């Protein structure tokens, strides 16, 4: 565990610290999502209808355009995706999911004013669309407009028949964390976890919040679930090591350290573990 680190790996540690510091925050919880957990169209998330009253009137061509846009967006081609969304809206100017997709694309490009315009247009057409409310809430969180984001999340959760409460609980809890409300974040993430105990993002974020609240035995339960399954990553293993050390469980700490080095040898977390840098501020949850 304390073997010398080569100059190459030491350089890797320096280069990776900044990214690790960001992702060990609540970006951990979004695990591979794009702008926010869930898609713009929200297929299957809203019981009984396609999101937005006018979305059901969208013709086949507009729907195909939107599917193409989502595909391009997920493949990292936002400019092409935006062109497809424009075509979809030309086919049906009242197609709510297209405005939400348009907003997410603008958001990914850092075009916040355009993103907000698109979100507001979508909500003007369908004020109770939970998927738009969820994504708009995430946008507001990303620009640190926390009270407004909380309002959007609560409105989404209050929509009758909304089937993706755990997704919104996750985003809501993340934003409460970012706003400095650890008790609120823990409560919201617990609610999401109760709905979907198998979700590693919810469990990881809940463990991290409890770690920061010095609730180490509780945090061990949640991070243990993640690290014992296929969802374990360098970040979750590192968080597990930190929690286990604080709780005095050196058996788990050593086990997760070993897994970290074996599975993710070039990660910043593995290098820090080998060096014994458990108090490295760049890698601590914050």
N, C-alpha and C positions, 0 to 999 in steps of 0.2 A: 504493500500500500504506500510505502514511502520511497519507492525507487526513484532515482534521479530522473528528471524530466529533460528531454533533449531540447536543444535550442528551437527546433522546429515546433515541438509541442508547446513550449513556453510561448512562442509567438502565436500559436493557435489560440492559446488561452487569452492572450491580450486582445486578439482580434474578435474573439467570440464573446467577451464579457459584456460589451454594450448590448448585443442582441439578446444575450441570456438575461440580462437585467430587465429588459422590456418584457420578454416572454415569460419570465418567472413571476411577473405581475399577473394581472388578470387576463392578459392575452392567452395565458395557459388555458383558461376556461373556454375559449372559443374554438379550440382544437380543430383547425383546418377550415373554419368557415370563411366566407369572403368578407362582405361588409358587416354582416351580422348573422347569427345562427338562423338558418332557414332561407328559402328562396323568395324571390319577389312575387311569384305567382301564388305561392301558398297552397298549392294543390293538396287537397285532403286535410287542410288544417282548420277549415271553417265549416262546421257541420251544416249540410243541407243546401249549400250554394257555392258557386264560384265567387271569389271575393269581388265585391263591388256590384251594385245593381246593374250597371251598364255592361259589365264584363260578360254577362250571359248573352248579350247581343253582338258580341264581337264575332266577325265572320271568320271562316276557316283560315283565310290568308293572314289575318292579323295574329291569330294564335300561332301559326307556323313561324311567322316572323319573330314572335316573342320567344319561342322555343329555340330558334337559331341564336337569338341575342343571348339567352342564358348560356347556351353552349359556348359561344365565343367568350363571354365574360369569364366563365369558369376556366377556360384555357388561357386566360391572361391576354385577351385581345379586346380591350375595352373600346377602342375606337371603332372597330368593326361591329362590336355589339351595339354601340350607340347608333350606328347607321341602320341596323336591323330594327331597333326600337322606333326610330323615326319613321321607318316604313310601316311598322305596325300601327302607329298612331295616325298615319295618313289613311290607312285602311279603316280605322275606327278611332276617331278622336276622343271617344269616351271610354276607352279600354283601360280600366284602373290598374291592372297588373303591369301594363306597359309603362305607366307613369312611375310606378314604384321601382321597376327595373331601371328606368332612366335615371331615377334619383340615386340608386346604388352605384351606377356606373359613374355618374358625376362625382359621387362621394369618393370612389376609388381613384379618381383623377385629381382629387383635391379641389374640385370645383364646387365649393360649399354653397355658394349663392344659388347656382343652378340646381344643385341637389335639393335645397330647401324649397325652391319654386316647384319642382316636380312633386315632392312629397305633399305640399300644400294643395296642388292641383288634384292629386289622387284623393286626398281627404275631403276636398270640396265636392267630389263626385260620390264618395262613399265614406262618410264620417266614421262609421263603425266597422270598417274593414280591419280586422285584428292584425293581419300581416303587414299592412301599411303602417298601422299604429306602432307595431313592434319595431319595424325597421326605422321609422322616423324617430322613435325613442332612442335607438342605438346611434343614429346620426347625432342627435342632440347630446347624447353622452360623449360622443367622440370629440365634440367641440366644447365640452365642459359646461354645457347648459343643463346642469344636473336636475334642478327642480322641474324644468320642463320635460326632461326625459322621463323622470319618475311618473309624471302625469300621463304620458303616452303609454308607458308600460301598464299602469293601473287601468287605463281605459281598455287596453287590449285584453287584459285578464278578466275584465268585467263583461266582455262580449259573450252572450249566451251561445253555447255550442262550440266555443273555441277549443280546439283539440290539442293545441301545442303550448299549454300553460308552462310546462317545464322548460321549454325553450326561452320563453319570456322571463320566467323566474331566474334563469341563468343570466341573461343579459341584465335584468334589473338588479340582481345581486352584485354583479360585476360593477355596475355603475354606482351602487351604494358604497362599495369598497373604494372606488376611485374618489368618491366624494368625501371619504373619511368616516362614513357611518358603518363601523364594523358590527355593532349589534344588529342594525337593520339588515346588513348584508348576510349575516349568519341566519337570521330569521327567514329571509327570502330564499336563500339557498337550501335551507332545510325543507321548505315547502316544495321546492323543485325536486329535491332528492326523494321526498316521500312519494312523488308522482312517478319518478323514474330512477330507482336505486341503481340501475345498471349503467347509468350515464357517468363515464369517468370524469367529464368536465365538471359536473356538479359536485362530485365527491372531492375532486382535487381542489376546487375553489373553496369548498366548505372547510377542508382540512387546512388550507392556507390561512383563511380568516381566523380559524380557531388557534392556529399557531401564533398568529399575531396578537391574539387575545390571551395567550399563555394557557390555553386549554389543551394541554399536550395529550392527555389521555384520550380525550374526545377526538382530537386530530389524528391520533394513531389509528383509530378505528376506520376512518374514511380513507386515509392515504394507504392503509394496508389493503383495502379492497381494490384500489387501483393497481398497486404494485404487485399484487398477486395474480393479476389478470393480463390479458394481451394488450391492454391499453397503457401499460407502463412505458414511460419515455425517460430520457435523461433528466428532464426537469422534475417529473414526478418522483423518480428515484432519489434525486438530490433533496427534494423537499422532505421525502420520507426519512432520509439520513438526518436532516436537521431536526425534525420532530422527534425521532427516536432518541437522538442524543440528549435533547432537552428533557425527555421523559425518563431518561436513565435506562433505556432498553438498548444496550450495546449489542446484543445479539442481532436484533433487527437492523441496527445501524450498520454493523459490519456486513451483514448479508446484502443489504441494498447497496452498500459501497462496492462490494465485489461485483454485483450484477451491473452496476453502473460502468465500472471499468471494463468488464468483459463485453458488454453489449454496445457501449457507446464510448470506445476508448479515446476518440479524438474530440469529444465534447468538452466544453469549458468546465462542466460539472465534474466529469471524470478526472480531468487534470487537477482541479482544485482538491478533489478527494484524495488523490495520490500525494499531493503536497501537504495535505492536512489543513487546508485553508477553509475551515468551516465557518469562519467569521468574515469571509471576503464580502465586503459591502456591495460589490457589483453583482454578487450572486444571491444575496439574501432577498426574500420576499419583501416588497415595500409597496 
